[in-house]
Amino acid sequence: MFLDSKKVSGKNLTYTDELIADATSKKLWETRAWKKILFIPDRFLSLNQKSLISEKSFFLSVDGKNNPEHELIASLNSFQESIPINPPKDYMHPQCKHPARFYWLVNELKIDDKKFVFQKCPELHKFIDYLDYEGVSLVFSNYIADGPGSLFGHTFLRLHRNTNNSSESAILDDIANFSAFVPAIKGLLYPIKGLAGGYQGRFSVMPYYQKIQEYNNYESRDLWEYKLNLTKNEIRMLELVLWEMGSTYIDYYYLDDNCSYVMLALLEAAKPDLYLTGKTLIYAIPSDTIRIVTKTPNFVTNITYRPSVLSRYLNRMAVLSKNENNFVEQVLSNYDSLSSLDFKNCDKFCKARVIDASLEYIDYKEKLVGSNEPIIYQNLRNKLLIARANDAVKSEPLKNDPQSSPPHLGHDSGLLSLNLGSSFSGDVFSDIRFRPALHDIEANENGYSNGLGVGFLDTILRADYKNSLIYLKNFHLLEITSLPEQVPNIDFLAWHFDTGYEYGFGYGDAASQGREYLKLGIGSALFGFQNQFLLFSIVEADVGYSKDFGAHIGPTVLLGAMAKLSHSCKIVAKSELSKRFNKDRNIDAMENSLNLSYFMVQNFETQLSLTNKEGVSEVSLGLRIYF
């Protein structure tokens, strides 16, 4: 039925007919490789064979998105089409437009070039000759709390032009990135469109140094590179797939069909014996996809850390003596009078270390990327560079101690926990908690940014056995806690954002009422004992609404302390004091908690909790399972 719909020569029709018969006898459309070229992922608990590609022109059969058999036969027919006498300006022969599937079929069916016309594809060959990569790394850019797009991290592929994984080769390498194309003016519907697939996601290939500038130097995010075990043929297939993807798009969904999930689908297309996409659940978090890749046997051959400008500054400050630290502080506070500083007891090597650290500080503060010029520290930077050149001292090799933890060491992003407890008056309860993402400060910080907590759709249901009730105790639509570590000469604010629902929000009748709320506050955090101990305080504005109490507003003071007692044990104490006003009356609230966590293995923790909320004390013991 497909052959009759095409105008082909009798010679090609005969040979194409043979190829289709051969493909049919082998049922090539059922092979994993063919489905992966079409970007058909392995969905968790789903047998639906549906391609991720959203653009109809990607498919050569009208139902190719859902039918790999029809798409294969339609592809074979289209590959032997003649070039139109007067082709449109943007015409590209199917062999040239879809080289990944074409060359895969050539190999599988051993297509005879004496019986089949192989088209010339100069643009494709120029593209492939330019790429000609020798290696591939999966790169994770670290979490930061500056915006929704960076809260969960990001992944992309580094495409190596040689087998040397050194930092010097980075300037020659490219990256393959998949991201949503969002208009400059996002509008109020931006988050909804991001969740509902309202933006087109597209692949792009660009120089790696641009991403280094963006992530390492502008956003100050550490990069973790995972070198992948791919053969030259598999890398060539990846290049061909990137060519095919260049003219099409995938509906971008912030939670599932996102940058990280599509990157797994791309790797499966290049190496079909990988099983990656099926290991995600209903959503894909970048750090989860890193763990999926690292847990694949013999697939990751090397892990490389690329520090951000802030991490480089910390590493330079870490090797300075107390005297040299004081010099850096003097240089940065007297930046108009560098020449007047007395570098007493500081030889030219000491001076070089001081200047190198000061320059890293300026690069961080001024976000110097590309051709950006410093504004505040322009004169000082020029003077430092001149002084550094005059001394002609070679910098000592920078010891790049990671300032962040590699994501593959962290727990999985989903959380399911069960706590069994009792009030001091003997009322027994159990709390069931579900949180799709990501991390809280009570959990093991391995693989995550220390002092950063992100909770998304965090839900706690309580079963009250005395009153035979099950009710919603807490729902955090989004909660972010940022408690940054101290950095010499740089002040960071601690902050907290939380919006959702809570049952019981004050003394008296408010203890048995629910409310919706939004909190936003700033404060400070103080780390000590090599970041094993933390004190923090945050003052928040609290806005809420309760059906019985009405709209209300007031301040909340959040005080806390954290101590890491050992590699597998942490204790966190928090106290929250609130006063809420509305037009009729005021309500006071107070909640204190003490949590002792024990980290058994990567995805299992136990937690002993003692809380006192509005004078009612409870104790509970829980098991936390990450998935």
N, C-alpha and C positions, 0 to 999 in steps of 0.2 A: 504493500500500500504506500510505502514511503518512496519507492523507486518510481512509481507512476507519476508522482507529483513533481518530478524534476526533469529538466531538459538536459539530458546528458548524451554523449556520443555512444554509439553502439559498442565500441571497444571498451570504454570505461564502464558502461553499464554492465557488461559481462563480468569484468573483473571486480567491480564494486559488488555485484551480486554474489560473487564467490567470497568476497571479504565478509559480507553480511552473513552469509551462510556459515562461514568459519566462526565468526563472532557469536552467532546464535548457538552453534554446537558447543562452544566453550562457555556460553552464558557469561560473557565478559562483564556485562552490566551488574552482575552480582558480586564482582570482585571488589575487595575493599579499596584497591588503588583507584578504580574508576569513580567510586562514590566520593572518595576524598578529593579527587580533582574537581568534582562538581561541588565541593564544599558541603557535603551532606555529613553532619556531625553525628556522633553517637550520643543521643539524648538519654539522660538518666531515666530509667523506667519507661521508655517510649520506643516503639517499633516504627514510628513515622519516618519515612525516608523523604525528608524535605530539605532542599538546599537552603543555605543561609543567604544566598545571593537574592537581592530584591529586584534588580533591574531585569526586565523581561528580555531585552536584547542579548543578554548573556547566553540564553538558551536557544538552541537551534530547533527544538521541537516545542510546539505550543504548550505541552504539559511537561516539559523537561525539568522543571523545578521539583516536580514530585515523582517523575518517572524516569529513572536512569536508563531503562531499556530503550525507550523511545528516543532519549537524548543521544544515546550511543549510535543508534541506526541513523538518526537524522544527521549526526556529525559525519559519519562515513559518507553519506550522500553529498553533503555540502563540501567535503574536502576535495571531491573530484569535479566540482563545478568549474566551468570555464569563466575566465574573467570577462565581464561585460565589455562590449565594444566601446561604449561611452560610459565608463564608470563614473559615479558621483565623485566629487572632489575628495571626500573623506572615506572613499571606499577602501576596504582592506579585505583581501581574500580570507575565507575562514581558516585556511591553514596558517595564515600569518596572525590572524586575530586570536586564534585558540591553539597556540603551539603546544601547550602542556598536554592537552588531550590528543592532539594530532600525533606528536612524537611517541606518546605512550601507545597509541594504537599501531603505529608503524612497527614498534618493537614487539608488541604482543601478537600481531598478525603477520609479522615479517613481510610487510608490504614491499612488493618488487618495484624498484624504480624504473624498470623497463616497461612495466605495464601501467604505471601510475604517474601522473604528471605532478612532480614536486614543484610548487610555486617558489618564485624568488621573493624573499621577504627582506629587503635591504634594511628597513627601519628596525625590524626585529633583530637581525644579525648585528646591527650597529649597537643596539641596546645590550645584547648578550655579550658582545666583545668588550663593551665598556665595563660591564659588571664583573664577570669572570672572577667570582669570589672563591676564596680558598677555605674559609671557615665561617662559622656562625655561632654567635653567643646570644642567649636570652638575657636581657638586661632589665633589672628592677630599679626604678627610681624611688627613693625612700619616701615614707609618709611625712607630711608636714601638715600643720593645722591651719594653713593660710586660706584654704578654700575647699569647696566640695570636690573639685577635680583632683586634689592632691591628698585628701584624707586617707584614701585606701591604697595609695601608691599607683604605679603605672608600669607596664611592661612593653618592651619593643625588642626587635632583633638587631644586633650589631652584625654587620656583614664584613668579614675580614678580607682584605686584599692579599694578605700573605699569612703564613702559618705562625708568624711571630705575634704573640699576644701582648707584647710590651706596649706601654703607653705611647711610645714614640710613633707607633704605626697608626694610632687612632686618627691622626689628621688625614690619613689616606682612606680610611674606611667610611662606609655608608651605614645607614640604618634603614630598616623597613618598619614603618609605623602605621598603626591603624587608629584613627580617631574620628570623632564626630565633627562634621562641618557645621559650626554654629555661627550665626550672623553676629557681627560686631555688637549690635544692639540686641540683647538677648530677650528682653521683655519679661513680663510677669509669668508667662507660661513656660519659661525655660526649664524649671525642674520637672513640670508635668510632661513636657515634650521629651525630655531626656529619659524619663521612665517609660513612656509609651511609644518609643520608637519614632519620634517626630523629626529626627535629624538623620541625614545620610552619613553613614560611616564609610570612609574611603582609605585605601592604602596610599602611602607616599614613600618614596625613596629619597633620602637627602643625606648630605655629609654628616658623619658622626659628630664632628666638632661643633656643629650647630646645636645639637642636643646637649653636648657637654657644656656649651656656653649657657644654654637655657636652664638645665637642671643643676649642674655643678656650681656654676658661677652666678647666675641670676637668682634662682630660687633657693640656692644653697642646699641641695638635696644630694646625699651620697648615692652613688650608683654601685650596684652589685651585678657583676657580669658572670654568667654561667656558660662556659664554653661547651658546645654540644658536639656529640659524636655523630657527624654526618659525613658521608662519602662525597667525593667530587660529583658523582652522578646525581646524588640526592640534592646537592646544592644547585646543580644545573636545573633540576626539576623545580626547585624553589624559585629560581630566577624566571623560569617560563611561567609559573603560576602568578608571580608578581606582575609579569607583563599582561596576562589575561585579566588580572584584577584591576589593572590601572585604569580601565575604561568603564568600570562598573561600580556598584555600591551595595552596601548592606545596611538595612535599617538598623540604626544604633540604639540599643537599649542599655541604659545605664547599669542595670543589675545583671543581665545575663549575656546578651550578644554584644559584648563590649570589647575594649581593646585587648584584654587578656584572653578572653575566650576565642576570639577570632584568630589570635596569634597561635593558639593551640591547633586550630583547624588548619592554619597555614603549614605548621610543622607536620601534621598528619598527611597533608597533600604531598609534601616533599618526601616523607618517609612513612609509607602507609602501614607498616607493621607497628607503628606507635599507637597506643591506646590512651589518649589524653582527654579528649572532649567528654567522653563518657564518665570520667571520674569527677566532673563537677556536678553539683546538685542542681537546684533550680536557679542558681545565680552563680556568678563567677567573680571572685575577689582576686586581684592581682597576686597577692602573697600566696593564696591557695594554689594558683596555677604554677607558681614557682615550686611549691612543695610537690605538686603532681609530677613536674618534670624531674626534680632531683630524686624522687623515689622510683623513677623508671630505671631499671637496671642498666648499667653501662652506658647511660646516655649523656651524663654530665662528666666532662673530663677535667675541668679546672674551674676554680672560682676566683674571681679577681675583684678587689675593692678599689673603687675610684672615689677619693674623698672630695667632698664639696669644699668651697672656699672657706667656709666656717670651720670645717674639720681640719683643713690645712693650717688655719690660724691656730687652732687649739694644739695641734701637733708641734707647731713651731714654739708656742708659748710653753709647752710641756718640757722642753729641753733647756729652757733658760734658767739661770740662777736667779736668786732673789734680787741681786743687784741689777741683773739684766732686765728683769721684770720691771723694776723701778725706772730704768732707762726708757723702756717702751712707753710706760705711762707718761713720763716727762715729754717724750717726743710727741705723743698724741695730744697732750694738753698744751704744748707750746709750739704748735705747728708753724707759727710764723717766724720762729727764731731758732731753727735747728742748729745754726752755726754757733749760737751762744751756749749750747749745752756742753757741759764739761764731762767728757767720757773718762773720768778718772778711774783708774784701775780697770780699764776696759780696752784691751788691745784690738787690733784690726779684725781679728776673728770674732771677738765678742761684739764689736760694732756691727759686723756683718749679720750676726744672728739677730741683733736688735732691729736693724733696718729691714731684714727679711720678714720678721714678725710684723713690723709696722706696716709694711707694704701689703701683706695679706689682710691686715685689719682694714686698710683703706679699700682694697678690692672688694671686701665683703660689704662694707658700709655703703660704698658707691655703686654696688651691683655692676661692676665694670665687665661688660660683655661686648664683643665685637669692637666697633669703633667708638663706643661710649667714652666720653671724657669725664674725669672727676669734676665735681662742682665745688663741694665744700673743701676737699683736701687737695685741690689741684696744685697749689704752690708747694705744699709739703711733699706731695708725691714726686714732683720734679726735683726738689732738693734731695730727697732720699735716693732717687735713682742716680743723680749725679755723684752723691757721696759714695754710693755703693760701687759705682764704676771707678771712681778715683782710687779706692782701696784695692781694687783688682784681686779680691779674695773669692775663690771658688766656694760656692755654698756647700755646706756639709749635706750629704744625702739625707733627705727628710724621712724620718721613720714614720711611715704611714700606719700608725696604730688605728684600727677602725674606731670611729667615734659612734658608730651605730652597729646594730647587730644584724647579721645576715638573715633575710626573711625566711629561709628554709628551716631555720632552727625554731621558729615560732609555732605556737599552737594553731590549729585550724581556726577559721574565722567564726564558724557557727558555734553557738553555745546552747546546750540543754542541761539544765541542772534540776536536782530534786533536793529540797531541804526538809528535814523533819525536825519539828521543834515544839516548844511548849512555853506558855507564858509562866511567870512566877506564881500566878494563881492557879495553875494547873490546866489551863485550856490548851488542848493539843491541836496542832495545825501542820499542814505541809504546804510548801510553796513549790510550784513548777514554773521554771523560767525558760523562756526561749528567746534567743537573740541571734538573728542572722549574721550580724557583724558588729564589732570587730574585736574589741579589746577593752579591758578596764584596768585601773591602776592596782587593783587587788590581785590580778593574775600575774603569772610569770612573764617578765618583760623580755625574755629571750626572743629575738626575732622582731621585736617591736621597738618603737622609740620610747625611751625611758621617760616617764612622766606624761605620756600622751594616752588619753582614753577616748575611744570613739564607740558609742553605742547607737545602733540603728535598729528601730522597731523592737526595742528591748521590752519584753512583756513578762509580767509575773502574775500568775493566777494563784489565789490562796484557797485551800480547802479548810474550812473551819468546822472541825468535827463536833464541837459542842453544840453549835447552832445548825448543823447540817447544811452549811452554805458553801458555795463556790463563787467567788467574786474576783473581779479584776482589781488587783492591789496596786500595780504600777504599770504604766505604759510610757516609755520614752520614745517618742517619734525620732528624735535625734538628740543625743547628749555628747558634748565634747568637753573634755577636761585637758587643759594644756598647762603643765607645770614644768617649764623649761629649766634646765640646769644653769648654774652660774657660769658665765664666761668672762674672763678678765677684760676689763675696760668696756664691756657691753652689758647694758641692762635690758633684760627681757621681762615683760609682764606675764604673770600667770593669769589665765582667764577660764571662764566656765560658761557654757551655753547649754540650756536644757529646755525642751518643750515636750509636753505630753499630758498625761493624766495621772492623778494619784488619789487613792482612797484614804481619807483621814488626813486633815491638814491643819489641825490645831486642837487646843484644849476645848472641853465642853462638847456641845453638839457637833462641832466641826470634826470631831474624831470619828464620827460615823457618816460623814458626807464625802462625796467625791468632788473633784474640781479639775478643770483644764487650766494649764498654766504655761507661762514662758518666763525663763530666768536668764539674765545675762549679767555677768559681773567680772571685775578685774581684781587682781591682787598681786601677791608676790610668793615666791617659793625659795626656800633655802636648803640646798643640798649640803651634805657633809660626809666625812669618813668615806671618801672615794665613792660618792653617790650611793652609799649603802643606807643613808639616813636622810629623811626629808621632812621639813616643816613647811606648811603653806597656810595662807589666809586669803580669802576672797570675799569681797563685799558685792552683793548682787542687788539688782532691781528685780522685783518679783511681781508679775502681773497675772491675775487669774480670774476665773469665773466659776461660781458654783450655783447650782439651780436654787438652793435655799438661801445661800448667803449673798449671792449676786456678785457683781464685779468688785474686785479689790486690788489693792496695790500696796507694796511695802518693801522694806529692806530685809535682806537675809545676809547673815554673816556665817561664812563657812570656814571652819578651822580644821586642820588635819595634820596628821603625822604618819610617816611610813618608815618602817625599819626592816631591812632585809637581814634576817637573823642568820641565814645560811644560804647555800646554793639552792636549796629546795624549800625554804620556809620564809614567809613574809608576814608581817603584822601591820595592819592599817587601822588607825583610829580617826574618826571624824565626828565633828559636832556641828550641828546646824541650828542656828537661832533665828527666828523670823517674827516679824510683827506685821500684820496685814490690816489695812484700813479700808472701810467702805463708808457709805453715808450714814449708816445706822449704828455700827459698833465696830470694835476692833477685836482681832483674834491673835493670840500669841501661839507660837508653835516652837517646839524644841525636839530635836532628835539626835541621839548620840549612838554611835555604833563602834564596835570593836571586832575586827575580822582577822582570824588567824588562818592563813592559807598554807597548805602543804602540797607541793608539786610532785606527784608520783612519777609520771612520765610525761611526754610531750603533750598529750591530749587528755590527761586525767589529773584532776586536782580535787582535794577535799578542803572543806572550809568550815571552821567553827566560828559561829557568830553570836555576839551578844549585843542586843539593841535595847534602847529605852526611847520610846516615842510617846511624848505627852504623858510621861509618868508610868507607862505600861512597859514592863520589862519582859524580854523574851530571850530564849537561848535556842539555837538550832545547829544542826550538823548536816552538811550537804555534800553531795558529789557533783562535780562539774565535769561534763564530757564535751569536748570540742569535736566538731565534725566538719 
